[in-house]
């Protein structure tokens, strides 16, 4: 995790740093002086095609307070390739624990990639008797008959963004940014099998070892195994839709 944020780095090394008389603010100064602070890069690629004939569902999570794992899943697909070697990552993330529960790497925006990510998430469910909402954008892949039929078969309620606003699916966008900026999953790799290995290893490290600020510095896996902690929330200036849109820090897609 060579590009992990300074607050998380301090959390991981707090015991060793205290022996050196280095607090969090001093760690920031040390990294800044040595030009080791990470400067995130901005990038944006449109991956949503909402101009289609399929039914679009309302946003039913905008006023929901998230207080347990597998209460809301957020889905998105992000571009991780180049012009010569296009590839896409479909992700499903638990909104409470920030655990990535399903994913798929493909070379097109076809429904199959998102469908397989959903199948993985369903196979890995821990709380199968609890009500679950699936939130996504209004893209063709999520509105398709096949995708909606799989949600219905598993008694999962669909919810979708209603505006062209990244903040309506802020958690999913944030996870996209973490994987790209900290784990470099969008590096130019021509071999799709090798790209799959990179994504798989990155997600395993993210879920198992990376502390998350909204999880009280627990990893997503640790947060997912309990439901007693109330996740930390930090309001965004652009958020007007309730608890769901609250994010820990700014995101880049």
C-alpha positions in Angstrom: 0.0 0.0 0.0 2.7 2.4 -1.0 0.2 5.2 -1.8 -1.9 4.9 1.3 -3.1 8.2 2.9 -1.0 9.7 5.7 -3.7 9.4 8.4 -4.0 5.7 7.6 -0.3 5.3 7.5 0.0 6.9 10.9 -2.7 4.5 12.2 -0.8 1.5 11.0 2.6 2.8 12.4 1.4 4.6 15.5 3.3 2.4 18.0 6.6 2.6 16.1 6.2 6.3 15.5 5.4 7.1 19.1 8.8 5.5 20.1 10.4 8.1 17.8 8.4 11.0 19.2 6.6 11.4 15.9 2.9 12.4 16.0 0.5 12.6 13.1 1.2 16.3 12.4 4.9 15.7 12.4 4.5 12.7 10.1 2.7 15.0 7.6 5.6 17.5 7.8 8.2 14.8 7.3 6.4 13.4 4.2 5.9 16.9 2.9 9.5 18.0 3.2 10.6 14.8 1.5 8.0 15.2 -1.3 6.3 12.0 -0.4 2.7 13.3 -0.1 0.5 11.8 -2.7 -1.1 14.2 -5.3 -4.2 12.5 -6.7 -4.7 12.7 -10.5 -8.0 13.7 -12.0 -9.5 11.5 -14.7 -13.0 10.9 -15.9 -14.5 8.5 -18.5 -18.2 8.2 -19.2 -19.3 4.6 -18.8 -23.0 5.1 -18.3 -25.5 4.8 -21.2 -28.9 5.7 -19.7 -30.6 6.3 -23.1 -32.4 2.9 -23.5 -35.9 1.4 -23.4 -35.6 -0.4 -20.1 -37.4 0.6 -16.9 -35.5 3.0 -14.6 -36.1 2.8 -10.9 -36.4 5.6 -8.3 -33.7 6.4 -5.8 -35.0 4.8 -2.6 -31.8 5.1 -0.5 -31.5 8.9 -0.4 -33.0 9.2 3.1 -31.9 5.8 4.4 -29.5 5.7 7.5 -27.0 3.0 6.9 -26.4 1.0 10.1 -25.6 -2.6 9.1 -23.7 -4.7 6.5 -25.7 -6.0 3.5 -28.3 -3.3 3.9 -27.3 -1.4 0.7 -25.0 -2.5 -2.1 -23.7 0.1 -4.4 -22.7 -0.8 -8.0 -20.7 1.0 -10.6 -18.5 0.3 -13.6 -15.3 2.2 -14.2 -12.7 2.4 -17.0 -9.3 0.9 -16.2 -7.8 0.6 -19.7 -6.3 2.6 -22.5 -7.5 3.5 -26.0 -5.5 0.6 -27.5 -6.5 -1.8 -24.7 -9.9 -0.9 -23.2 -11.0 -2.7 -20.1 -13.7 -2.1 -17.5 -14.1 -3.0 -13.9 -17.6 -3.7 -12.5 -17.8 -3.3 -8.7 -20.3 -4.0 -6.0 -19.5 -2.5 -2.6 -21.3 -2.8 0.7 -22.3 0.8 1.7 -21.9 0.1 5.5 -18.5 -1.7 5.6 -17.0 -0.4 2.3 -16.2 -4.0 1.5 -16.0 -4.9 -2.2 -18.3 -8.0 -2.3 -18.3 -8.5 -6.1 -16.2 -7.5 -9.1 -15.5 -8.4 -12.7 -12.9 -7.3 -15.3 -14.0 -7.3 -18.9 -13.1 -5.7 -22.2 -16.5 -4.2 -23.0 -19.5 -2.5 -21.4 -21.8 -5.5 -22.0 -24.2 -6.6 -19.3 -22.2 -9.8 -18.7 -19.5 -8.1 -16.7 -21.9 -6.4 -14.2 -24.0 -9.6 -14.1 -21.0 -11.7 -13.1 -20.0 -9.2 -10.4 -23.5 -9.5 -9.0 -23.4 -13.3 -9.0 -20.1 -13.2 -7.1 -21.6 -10.8 -4.5 -24.6 -13.1 -4.1 -22.5 -16.1 -3.6 -20.5 -14.4 -0.9 -23.5 -13.0 1.1 -23.2 -13.5 4.9 -26.6 -12.1 6.0 -29.0 -13.8 3.5 -32.1 -13.3 5.6 -31.7 -9.5 5.9 -33.4 -7.0 3.5 -31.1 -5.7 0.8 -31.2 -2.7 -1.6 -29.1 -2.6 -4.8 -28.2 1.0 -5.8 -26.7 2.0 -9.1 -26.8 4.5 -11.9 -29.4 4.2 -14.7 -27.1 2.5 -17.1 -28.3 -0.1 -19.6 -26.4 -2.9 -17.8 -28.3 -2.4 -14.5 -31.7 -1.8 -16.1 -31.5 -4.8 -18.4 -34.0 -7.7 -18.0 -31.3 -10.2 -17.1 -29.9 -8.0 -14.3 -33.2 -7.0 -12.8 -34.4 -10.7 -13.0 -31.4 -11.7 -10.9 -32.2 -9.0 -8.3 -35.8 -10.1 -8.2 -34.9 -13.7 -7.8 -32.9 -12.9 -4.7 -35.6 -10.5 -3.3 -33.3 -7.5 -3.7 -34.9 -4.1 -4.2 -33.5 -1.9 -7.0 -32.6 1.7 -6.5 -31.1 4.1 -9.0 -29.7 7.6 -9.3 -32.1 10.2 -10.7 -29.7 13.0 -11.6 -26.5 13.2 -13.6 -24.6 13.8 -10.3 -21.6 11.7 -9.1 -22.6 12.5 -5.5 -25.8 10.3 -5.9 -23.5 7.3 -6.0 -20.6 8.8 -4.0 -19.5 5.6 -2.2 -19.1 3.7 -5.4 -17.2 6.6 -7.0 -14.9 6.8 -3.9 -14.0 3.1 -4.1 -13.2 3.6 -7.8 -10.8 6.4 -6.9 -9.0 4.4 -4.2 -8.3 1.4 -6.5 -7.0 3.6 -9.3 -5.0 6.1 -7.2 -3.6 3.8 -4.5 -3.4 0.5 -6.3 -2.8 1.6 -10.0 -5.3 -0.9 -11.4 -5.7 1.3 -14.5 -2.0 0.9 -15.5 -1.5 -0.1 -19.1 -1.5 -3.9 -19.1 -2.4 -5.6 -22.4 -2.9 -9.1 -21.1 -6.5 -9.3 -19.7 -5.5 -12.3 -17.5 -2.7 -10.3 -15.9 -5.1 -7.4 -15.4 -7.5 -9.7 -13.6 -4.7 -10.8 -11.3 -3.7 -7.2 -10.5 -7.4 -6.3 -9.7 -7.9 -9.5 -7.6 -4.8 -8.9 -5.5 -5.6 -5.1 -5.1 -9.1 -5.9 -3.9 -7.9 -8.5 -1.4 -5.4 -6.0 0.1 -8.1 -3.3 0.2 -10.6 -5.5 1.9 -8.2 -7.2 4.3 -5.5 -4.6 5.2 -6.5 -1.1 4.3 -8.1 0.8 7.3 -11.0 3.0 6.3 -11.7 6.3 8.0 -15.5 5.9 8.1 -15.0 2.4 9.6 -13.2 3.8 12.7 -10.0 2.7 11.0 -11.2 -0.9 10.7 -10.6 -2.7 7.5 -13.7 -3.4 5.3 -13.6 -7.1 6.3 -13.5 -6.3 10.0 -16.3 -3.8 9.7 -18.4 -6.3 7.7 -18.3 -8.9 10.5 -20.1 -6.7 13.0 -23.1 -4.3 13.1 -22.6 -2.5 16.4 -20.4 0.4 15.2 -22.0 3.4 13.7 -20.0 4.4 10.6 -18.4 7.9 10.7 -20.0 10.4 8.3 -18.6 13.6 6.8 -21.0 15.8 5.0 -20.1 16.9 1.5 -20.9 20.5 0.5 -22.9 19.2 -2.5 -24.9 16.6 -0.6 -28.5 17.4 -0.1 -29.9 13.8 -0.3 -29.4 12.5 3.2 -27.1 10.1 4.9 -26.4 7.9 1.8 -24.5 10.7 0.1 -22.2 11.4 3.0 -18.6 10.5 2.2 -15.4 10.5 4.1 -13.2 12.5 1.7 -13.4 13.9 -1.8 -13.4 11.3 -4.6 -12.0 11.0 -8.1 -13.4 8.6 -10.6 
